[in-house]
Amino acid sequence: DTGVFTSEIALLGYSLGTATNNPGAVDNTGACSQSDSTGNQLVTKGQTDGISVSYEYTNNVVVVASASILFNIGEITFDASSASAGGSVVVTVTDADTNTNSAVVDTFTLDVYSDSDNGGLTATMVETNEDTGVFEATVNFTDGGATSGSNLRVSEGDTVTAEYGDTTLPEPYTDSDSLTLAATLTIGTAFPPLE
């Protein structure tokens, strides 16, 4: 007896051909069309778009609500500014655009490398839960072995870098633009500068 009604609409990717900016580009055959309003999926038009909902609650009286659909620039961080050569760190990427399916835990990969191993490793980023847009991975450091799996070879004093290529960017970026976002940390004890 609340009188409150809700519905969820999935926003699908749009057709771009060879461009890179296309989150959730999937089969759009189930999307809403002019003749079908029951699919609960809408195909978006581009980097910036909008969605409107209208409701006729009495004869010839209609209310309308609208919202903008915009891409975001992601953020990447380590959970510490320094780590020991035998320690580990959690790398976090926050990017709502990478949450391409609100019903599942999404994944993607990014590169992590050190001064001692420029080739580094590919970390699998896993969404913290369904529909959060926050992704995490744990990277372990070793100074006695080769890079393997989630273990990255490092030496004391190395800089460790994690890089994420964000291809879902808001205007004034174009569909073919991308940004490389990076986070760094130091292996060993980080001392404050002397004054």
N, C-alpha and C positions, 0 to 999 in steps of 0.2 A: 504493500500500500504506500509506496514512495512516490509514484508518478514520475520516476526518473528512469530513462531508457538509454542504454548504451549500445554501441556497435563498434567493431574494430575493422578498419580498412587497411589492407596491405598495399604499400606503395611500391610498385615494381620499377625496375630499371627501364631506360629508354633506348631506342635503337640508334647506334652511333657508327656503325660500320667499323672502321679501324681505329677510332679514338679510344683513349684509355679510360676516360671518366664515365664509368657505367656500373654503379653498384647494383647488385641484384638483377643483372640482365639475364632473364630466364624466359621460358616459354610463356608468352603473354596471352595464350588462347583462352585462359580462364578469366581474363580481366573484364571489368565492366565495359559495356559499350552503350551506344545510344538506345539500343533496344533491350538491354539486360542490366538491371540494377541490383542483381542478387549475387554477383560474383564476389563481392567484398574485396576486390583487388582493382587498383587503378594504375594505369601506365602513366608515368610522369613524362613531362615534356622536355626537361633539360636541367641544367644546373640550378636554375631558380624556377619555381613553379608555385602553384597554390592549389588549395582544395577548398571547396565551398559546399555547405550543406544547407538545404532549404527545407522548411517544414510548414505546410499549410494547416494551421490548427483550427481554423474555422473558415467558412466560405469566403474566398478571395482575401484572406488575411494570411500573409506568409512572413515568416522570420527567417533570416539568413545569417549564418556564421561562417567566417573564413579564416584560414590560417596559411602562412607562407611555408613553402618547402624549400629549404636551403641546405647546401653542403656545408661541412665544417672542416677546419684545418685541425688535424689530429695533434695529440701531444704524446711524447715518449719520455719516460723517466726510469731511472734506477732507484731502488729503495734505499740506497746508500751512496755517499760520495767517494768512499774508498772501501776496499775489501782486502782480506789477506790472500796470499797465494794459494792457500788450501781451502778458501771459503767459498761462499756462493752469494748470489744476488738475484733479486726478482726484478725483471724488466716489465714495465707496464705501458701499454698503449691505450689511450682513451680516444676513440673515434667512433661517433655514432653512425657514421656512414658505412663502416665496416660491419655493422650489425645488419646483415642483409636478410635475415629471417628471424622474426621475433619469436618464433615457436621452437627454435633449436639453439644449441650452444654453437656459435660460429667459430671458425679457426682461420688463421692465415700464417704466413711465415715472414721472418725478417732475418737480417744478417747481423751477427755479433762477431767481432774480431779484436785482436790485441796487437800490440807492437811486436810481440814474439811470434804471432801467427796471423799474418795479414789475410790468409784465406779464411780463417775462422770457422764458424759453424752456422747452420741455419736453424734458428729456434722456431718451434711451433707455438704460436700465440693462441691461447684458448680463452674464450669468453668466460668471465667469472660466473655468469649464469645466463639464462635466456633473456634476451632483450636488454642487456646492460650497456653494451657498447664499450666495455672495459675488458681488456685482454691482458693476460699475464703468462710469463714463462720464467722458469728458474734456470739460471746458468751457473754451473759449478766450475771452479778454477782449479787447475793443477799445474804445479811447476816441475813435475817429475815425469810426465808422460805426454803423449801426443794428443791433439784435439780429437775427440771421438764422442758421438752422441751429443749430450748436453754438457760435456766437459771441454773447457777451453784452456789451451796451453798458455800460461802467462809466466812472467818473471817479475821480480821485485822492481817497482818503479814504472811498470807498463801502464799505458792508458788503454782502457777497454772501451770500445765504441759499439753501440747498437744503432742500426740504421733502419728506418722504415720509409718506404716510398708511398706518399699520400697522393693518390690520383683523383680523389673526389674533393675538388676545391671550389670554393665559392667565387663568384665574380669579384674582381675583374679577371681572374684566371679563365682560361678557355678550356674546352673539352680535352685538348691534347696536352695541357700542362701537367706537370707533376712537381712535387716538392720532396726533397730528401730530408727527413727529420732525424736528428741524431741525439743521443744521450751518451755521456762519457763518465767514467769513474777511474780512479787511480788504484793500482795494486800496491799495497803497503800502507804504512801509517801516513796520514795526511796531517801535516803540522800547519798551524796558522802562521801567516807571515810575520817576521820580526819587524818591529817598528824602530 
